[in-house]
């Protein structure tokens, strides 16, 4: 049976859709699609309004990245005396932090930047190599204005909800750690083993009901990993 031209186009399009969706970790947008930075405009603008009325002191410790940082509401209390600034925006990818550096990094002139991002990148279909490249771009961007600022990467950890991404997450960490270990002014917080039990599987009791984000118990474990990297508290 010969198909009419519109029907052939429809069949071809549906075949392409099925092919893309059948590839793990891929979406119709794909890792090569133009990234939409405008989706974060409301959150970034909210940070700027906060800074306008209550500007953080210069030289503090900035935490930036995705949901682990955004949900870390107790950061100032967990690390008192360090002038901690939380600028996490949930769902963000590494390149988002790079893109908004002019607005939520450089104005604070932080002495240290802790970044936790990369998992959403993998979930969106990026390869570990692409995330690694984005991390190097982040470092290069920060270095253009803050050459003495210490950059600390908080490693990704496996989770219940995204266990199928575990191999990619591990490779992403490996690439970033290898780079950080040989570069001056960079540090690496090994958070990989935080949620793992003796069998190497994530412990549900450390996560929220979504199986993805740490609960209060999980954050206590993360705090213990991060604390040794912070400067001594500032005496009042």
N, C-alpha and C positions, 0 to 999 in steps of 0.2 A: 504494500500500500504506500503510495506517495503522499508525503505530508506537505501541506501548504506552508509557505514561508513563515507566517506568524507562528504556526504550530511548531515548526522546526526550531525556531528561536526559543520558544518556551521550553521545549524538551532539552535543548542545549543548556539553557540557563539553569534549569532544575538539576541537571547532571552536575554542573559546576558547583552548585550549592551543596549537593550531597557529598561531593568529593572534598570540599573544604571542611565541612562539618565532621567528616569521618576522620580527619587528622587530629590526634590528641593535642589539646592546648591551643588549637587554632580557632579563629572566629572569622566572620566575614570581613571585619575591619582589618584583622591581620596585623602582625608586628610591623609591617611596612607602611601601614596607613598613617595619614597625617594625624599627629597627636593633638587632642583638643585640650589646650590649656585653659580655655575660658570656663570650663566646668568648675574651676576652683576660685573664680573671681570673687564670689561672695565671701568665701572664707578668708582669702587673702586681704580683701578690703576690710573685713572685720578686725583682723590683726592690726591693720594700719590705723583704724579708729581707736583701738585700745592703746596703741603706741602714742597716738596724738594726745590722749588725756592722761596717760600714765606711762611715759617712756621708760623702758628698762635701762638700768645703768650700763654704761659701756664696759667692755671687758668681762662680761659674764660668761656663763656656760650655756650654750644653745643646744637644745634637743630638737631635731627636725626629722620629718619622714612621714610614714603612713600610720595605720591605726594603732600600732603598739605605742607610739608616741602620743597620738591624739588622745587615747584613753588613759594615759598615764597622768591622771589628775593630781596625784599626790607628789609629783616630782619635787616641788620646793620643800615639802615636808620631809621627803625621803633623803634629800641632800641639802640640809640647812647650811647657811653661811656661804653658799657658792654663787649667789645671784643667778639662779637657774631660770631659763626662759624656755617655755614650751611652745613650739610652732609646728606641731604635727597636724596634718590634715588627712583624715582617713580615706583610704582608697587610692591615695596618690602613688605615683611611680617615681623612680629615681630622677628621671629627667624633669619632673615637676619641681623638685627642690632646686635643681640647677636653674631652671627657667625663672623662678621667683626669687633668686638669690639677691637681686637688687632691692627687693622690697622686704624680705623677711630674714635676711642674713646680714648683709653689709651694713645696714643702719645701726646694728647693735655692736659692731666691731668686737665680736666675741673672742675670748682667748682660746676657747675650745668649741668645736662643733661635733656633737654626737649625731650620727645619722643612722636611721634604721629604715631601710626600704629595699625593694627588690622582689619580694614575694608576689606583689600584685602584678609586677612586670611579667613574671613567669606565667602567672595565671592568665594574663592577657595574650599569651602566645610568644613572648620574646624568648630567645635562647639565653642560656647562661652567659655565653660569649657577648651577646648584645648588652645584657645587664652590666657585665664587667666593663664594657666600653663606656656605658653611661656613667658608671661610678668614676672612671678616670676623667670623664668630662666634668663631673661634679668637682673633683679635686682641682682640676685645672682652672675652673671658673672661680672657686674660692681663692685660689692662690693668686689670681690676678689682682685682688684688692687686699687680701689678708695673708700675706706670705708667711707670717709667723704664727698664725692660728693653727693649733693642733686639731687634726680631723680624726675622729674615732668612728670606725664602722662597727655597729652592733650587728653581729652575725644573725642570719636568719635561722629559725629553728623549725623543725617539723611540727605538724599539727594533726589533730584527728581529722579535721575537715578536708585538708589538702594532702593527705598522705600519699596520694598518687603522684604528687609533685616532688617526692622526697629525693629522688636521684638528681633532678635538676637543681633543687635547692642546695644539695650538697656540693654539686659542681660549681654553682655560683659562688658559694662560700669559699671553695678551694681557690678559685681564680682570684677573688678579691683578697683573700688572706695572703697568698703568695706575693701579690703586688705590694700590699701594705707592709709586710715584714721586711722588705728591702728598700723602702722609700722613707726618707727622713720626714718627720712631722706627721706621720700617720700611725695609728694604732688600731688594734683589732680586739674586740671583745668577743670571746668564744661563747656564744649562747646556744650552740647546737644541742648539747647534751642536756640542757635544762629540763625539758619535759619527758625525757626518755626513761623507761623502766629498765630492769635488768635484761629484758628480752629485746631491748632496742626499739620499743614501740612507745608512742606518746601516751602519757597518763591523762585520762579524761578529767581527773580531779583538779588539774592545773588550769583548765580552760573554762570559759563561759559556756553557756548552753549551745552556742553555735559551733563549738569544737575548734574554733579558729583563734580567738583572742584570749589572752591570759585573763584569769580572774585574780582576785587579791592574793591568793596563795602563789600563783604563778609569778606575779609581779615581785613578790618577796624574793623569789629565787633570782629574778633578773636584777634586782637591786644589789644583791650580793655579788653578782658578776661585774656590774658597772662601777660600784663604789671604789675599788682600788685604782681606777683610772682618773678619778677626779682630783683636783687640787685640794690642798688642805683648806678647811673652812676659814673664812675671813673673820677675824676677831672683831667684835663690836665694841 
